[in-house]
Amino acid sequence: MTRPDLAVVGGGLVGRLLAWRAARAGLNVALYDAASRLGESSAAWAAAGMITPAAEVVDADEEIVAMGRHSLTLWPQWLSEMPLPVFYRDTGTLLLWHREDAGEARRFDIMSRSRDPHTELTRIYGDDLRQLEPAIAPGFPSAMYLPGEAQVDNRELLLAVAAALDEAHVECHWNTLITDDTWPEAGTVIDCRGMGARPDWQDLRGVRGEVVRLHAPEIELGHMLRLLHPRYSVYVVPRAEGHLVVGATSIESEDRSEVSVRGALELLSSAYSMLPALAEARILEFATQVRPALQDNRPAFHYDPLRKVFRINGLYRHGFLLSPTVVEAAMMWLASPESAANVIPWQCLRDFDHEEAPCP
């Protein structure tokens, strides 16, 4: 067996995208993942696939927003190059709030305009809002619209990239657990194991995500909805054929157990408050996953020259928002590792011997 130029360990969203792009660039690539080609153990499996940099501008820093905007330009191109169709929609996000939470709307409006001059935000009132989304509850007198925000069907994408890996002749080792004792032989190893790489990242923590998948064919929703709330943010993301994904953005917990009664009630009651017709929706699945995050909630790269291992981690709850940009940056590093600090955009090369990473 020929030793590959590149071995990618971890076949979640970043790992399989990177293996695919590297193979398209002409490298001989092998991919290793502890689960199947479905990606059911990855953080991307229990996700809504949102690519919403403008919606993140209040809670994320400028680097994250800039990376997200760049990813928005890459996703359509990459999807067009995949052998299987993937549901993708870029009709934007509607931000809603209850009357008692009007302060959250004012906060978002002021902070988004001050933090990012590129943010397009339009206020929609009354009849115009009902015409745009008839299913929204009449108790919402207005909303804020963020155009251009996008979403991709997370599970269709994982399968499409798996098919693209086969097409690109990537040597895929599914259901293969890799540990430090079984590190694959390759010119360079890229570690994309997320929480599985925790021993190598001192400040890595887990952030729990919860989603419920619904079938509501009577609801025709054309935009993503996000509820502004002082304690938690709940979103509703429409999929094809009347399917909806409802989720909460982040819970500081590494609990991998099933959704609690309280969690289910918060998700469903918040979604129901926006869309009363959900009362007749059918619950298809509750899903949970723990996503890897670092202290600053930004992705980080680290290269170990002795072991020739390049590590990528810490995408937090921004996996679909950031993955294309992170993968593009990793490809730039592979092309010119000796000048990584100069060629990788939006990077955090983390030095394990210091508390803070140098981030240009």
C-alpha positions in Angstrom: 0.0 0.0 0.0 1.4 3.4 -1.0 2.0 5.8 1.9 -0.4 8.7 1.4 0.7 12.3 1.2 -2.0 13.2 3.7 -3.8 11.3 6.4 -6.9 13.0 7.8 -8.0 11.7 11.2 -11.6 12.5 12.0 -14.3 12.4 9.3 -16.6 15.0 10.6 -17.5 18.1 8.7 -14.0 19.7 8.6 -12.1 16.4 8.2 -14.1 15.1 5.2 -14.2 18.5 3.5 -10.5 18.8 3.9 -9.8 15.3 2.6 -12.0 16.1 -0.4 -10.4 19.4 -1.2 -6.9 18.0 -0.8 -7.6 15.1 -3.1 -9.0 17.5 -5.7 -5.7 19.5 -5.4 -3.8 16.3 -6.5 -2.7 14.9 -3.1 -2.9 11.2 -2.3 -5.2 11.2 0.7 -6.5 8.7 3.3 -9.3 9.5 5.7 -9.9 7.7 9.1 -13.1 8.0 11.2 -14.4 6.0 14.1 -18.0 6.1 12.7 -19.6 5.3 9.4 -19.8 7.4 6.2 -23.1 8.8 7.5 -21.2 10.9 10.0 -23.6 10.0 12.8 -21.0 10.5 15.6 -19.9 14.0 14.4 -21.1 17.3 15.8 -22.3 18.1 12.3 -24.9 15.3 12.5 -26.9 17.1 15.2 -26.9 20.5 13.6 -29.0 22.9 11.6 -26.4 23.7 9.0 -26.8 27.5 9.4 -24.3 29.9 7.6 -25.4 33.1 9.3 -22.5 35.6 9.9 -24.8 38.6 10.3 -26.9 36.9 12.9 -23.6 36.1 14.8 -22.3 39.6 14.7 -23.5 40.5 18.2 -22.1 37.5 20.1 -19.1 36.6 17.9 -15.9 38.6 17.3 -15.0 40.3 14.0 -12.7 37.4 13.0 -15.6 34.9 13.1 -17.9 37.2 11.2 -15.3 37.8 8.5 -14.6 34.0 8.2 -18.4 33.4 8.0 -18.8 35.9 5.2 -16.0 34.3 3.2 -17.6 30.8 3.8 -20.8 32.2 2.3 -19.0 32.7 -1.0 -17.4 29.2 -1.0 -20.4 27.1 -0.1 -22.4 27.4 -3.4 -19.2 26.7 -5.4 -18.3 23.6 -3.4 -21.9 22.3 -3.4 -21.9 22.5 -7.2 -18.8 20.3 -7.4 -20.3 17.5 -5.4 -21.8 14.3 -7.0 -25.0 14.3 -5.0 -27.5 17.2 -4.6 -27.7 19.0 -1.3 -30.5 21.2 -0.1 -29.2 24.8 0.1 -31.1 28.0 0.6 -29.8 31.6 1.0 -33.1 33.5 1.6 -32.0 35.0 4.9 -33.0 35.1 8.5 -35.9 36.7 10.3 -35.2 37.8 13.9 -38.3 37.7 16.1 -38.8 38.7 19.8 -41.7 38.8 22.2 -42.8 42.2 23.4 -41.2 41.7 26.9 -37.9 41.1 25.1 -37.9 44.3 23.0 -34.7 45.3 24.7 -33.0 42.3 23.1 -34.1 43.6 19.7 -32.8 47.1 20.4 -29.5 45.6 21.6 -29.1 43.5 18.4 -30.0 46.5 16.2 -27.5 48.8 17.8 -24.7 46.4 18.3 -24.9 44.9 14.8 -24.8 48.2 13.1 -21.9 49.4 15.2 -19.8 46.3 15.0 -20.2 45.5 11.3 -20.8 48.2 8.7 -21.6 45.5 6.1 -24.6 44.2 8.0 -27.8 44.6 6.1 -30.8 44.8 8.4 -34.3 45.7 7.5 -37.3 46.2 9.8 -40.5 44.5 8.6 -43.9 45.4 10.1 -47.4 44.0 10.4 -49.0 43.1 7.1 -45.7 43.0 5.3 -44.4 40.4 7.8 -47.6 38.3 7.5 -47.3 38.4 3.7 -43.6 37.3 3.9 -44.3 34.5 6.4 -48.0 33.8 7.0 -47.3 31.1 9.5 -45.7 33.5 12.0 -47.8 34.1 15.1 -49.9 37.4 15.0 -48.3 38.4 18.4 -45.2 39.5 16.6 -45.8 43.1 15.4 -42.4 43.3 13.6 -39.2 41.5 12.8 -35.7 42.2 11.6 -34.6 40.7 8.3 -31.0 39.7 7.5 -30.8 39.0 3.7 -28.3 36.5 2.3 -28.0 34.3 5.3 -27.9 30.6 4.2 -28.3 27.1 5.4 -27.4 23.7 4.1 -28.9 20.3 4.9 -26.3 18.9 7.3 -27.0 15.2 6.8 -27.3 15.4 3.0 -24.0 17.3 3.0 -22.2 14.6 5.0 -23.4 12.0 2.5 -22.6 14.1 -0.5 -19.0 14.7 0.7 -18.6 11.0 1.4 -19.6 10.3 -2.2 -17.2 13.0 -3.4 -14.4 11.3 -1.5 -15.1 8.1 -3.4 -15.2 10.0 -6.6 -11.8 11.6 -5.8 -10.3 8.2 -4.9 -9.7 9.0 -1.3 -8.9 5.9 0.7 -11.6 6.0 3.4 -11.3 4.0 6.6 -14.7 4.2 8.2 -15.4 2.6 11.6 -11.7 2.8 12.4 -10.7 4.3 15.7 -7.4 6.1 15.7 -5.4 6.8 18.9 -1.9 8.1 19.5 -0.7 4.5 19.6 -2.2 3.8 16.1 -1.3 7.0 14.3 -1.4 6.4 10.5 1.7 6.5 8.3 1.6 9.5 6.0 3.6 12.5 4.8 1.5 14.7 7.0 -1.3 13.8 9.5 -4.1 16.3 10.1 -6.0 15.7 13.3 -9.6 16.8 13.0 -11.0 14.6 15.8 -12.7 17.4 17.7 -13.5 16.2 21.3 -11.6 13.0 20.5 -8.3 15.1 20.5 -8.9 16.5 23.9 -5.6 15.2 25.4 -3.7 17.5 22.9 -5.7 20.7 23.7 -5.4 21.9 27.3 -8.4 24.2 27.3 -10.7 22.3 25.0 -14.3 22.0 26.4 -17.5 20.6 25.1 -20.6 22.7 24.3 -23.8 20.8 24.0 -26.2 21.3 21.1 -29.8 20.0 21.0 -32.1 19.8 18.0 -35.5 18.4 17.3 -36.4 17.4 13.8 -40.1 17.9 12.8 -42.3 17.2 9.9 -44.8 20.0 9.3 -45.9 19.8 5.7 -48.7 22.4 6.3 -46.1 25.1 7.1 -44.4 26.7 4.2 -41.5 28.6 5.7 -39.3 30.5 3.4 -36.7 31.9 5.9 -34.8 30.8 8.9 -36.3 32.1 12.1 -34.3 33.1 15.2 -35.9 34.1 18.5 -34.1 36.8 20.4 -34.3 36.0 24.1 -32.1 37.1 27.1 -31.4 33.6 28.2 -31.4 31.3 25.2 -31.6 31.6 21.4 -33.9 29.2 19.6 -33.9 28.9 15.8 -36.2 27.2 13.3 -34.7 26.1 10.0 -36.9 24.9 7.1 -35.8 21.9 5.1 -37.2 20.4 1.9 -40.6 18.6 1.9 -42.0 20.1 5.0 -39.2 19.2 7.4 -38.0 21.6 10.1 -35.0 21.7 12.4 -35.5 23.4 15.8 -32.5 24.0 18.0 -30.7 26.0 20.7 -27.4 27.6 19.8 -25.3 26.5 22.8 -25.4 25.0 26.2 -22.3 25.0 28.4 -22.3 21.3 29.2 -20.5 18.1 28.1 -23.5 15.9 28.8 -24.1 13.6 25.9 -27.3 12.1 27.2 -30.7 12.4 25.6 -32.7 15.7 25.6 -34.3 16.4 29.0 -38.0 17.1 29.4 -37.0 20.7 30.3 -34.9 21.0 27.2 -37.6 19.6 25.0 -40.2 21.9 26.4 -38.0 25.0 25.9 -37.2 24.1 22.3 -40.8 23.2 21.4 -42.5 26.0 23.3 -40.2 28.6 21.8 -40.8 27.3 18.3 -44.5 27.1 18.9 -44.6 30.7 20.1 -43.3 31.7 16.7 -45.3 29.2 14.7 -48.6 28.1 16.3 -49.2 25.7 13.4 -46.4 23.5 14.9 -49.0 22.1 17.3 -49.9 19.6 14.6 -46.3 18.9 13.5 -44.9 15.4 14.0 -41.7 14.9 16.1 -39.3 12.8 14.1 -36.2 12.9 16.3 -34.5 14.5 19.2 -30.7 14.7 18.7 -27.8 15.9 20.9 -24.1 16.3 20.4 -21.1 17.9 22.1 -19.2 20.4 20.0 -15.5 21.2 20.6 -14.7 24.7 21.8 -11.6 26.5 23.0 -11.3 29.3 25.6 -11.8 32.1 23.0 -14.5 30.3 21.0 -12.4 30.6 17.9 -10.9 27.8 15.7 -7.2 27.1 16.2 -4.4 25.4 14.3 -1.3 23.8 15.8 1.5 22.1 14.0 3.8 19.5 15.7 6.9 19.4 13.5 8.4 16.4 15.3 5.4 14.2 14.7 4.3 16.0 11.5 0.8 16.4 12.8 -1.3 19.4 12.0 -4.2 19.9 14.4 -7.4 21.7 13.7 -10.0 22.2 16.5 -12.3 24.5 18.3 -15.0 25.3 15.8 -17.5 25.7 18.7 -21.1 26.1 17.4 -19.8 27.6 14.1 -19.0 24.5 12.2 -21.0 25.2 9.1 -20.3 28.9 9.3 -16.5 28.5 9.3 -15.6 25.1 7.8 -14.9 26.2 4.2 -12.7 29.0 5.3 -10.9 26.8 7.8 -10.4 24.2 5.2 -9.2 26.8 2.7 -6.7 28.1 5.3 -5.4 24.5 6.0 -4.9 24.0 2.2 -2.8 27.2 2.1 -0.7 25.8 5.0 -0.2 22.5 3.2 1.0 24.4 0.1 3.4 26.5 2.1 4.0 25.3 5.7 7.2 27.2 6.2 5.4 30.5 5.8 2.1 29.6 7.5 2.0 32.7 9.7 2.0 34.9 6.6 -0.3 32.9 4.3 -3.1 31.6 6.5 -6.0 34.0 6.9 -7.9 34.3 10.1 -5.7 31.9 11.9 -4.9 31.1 15.6 -1.7 29.1 15.7 -1.9 28.0 19.3 1.3 27.5 21.3 0.7 24.9 24.0 3.4 26.4 26.1 1.6 29.7 26.5 -1.8 30.6 27.8 -2.7 32.8 24.9 -2.1 32.0 21.2 -0.6 34.5 18.8 -3.5 35.5 16.5 -2.5 37.9 13.7 
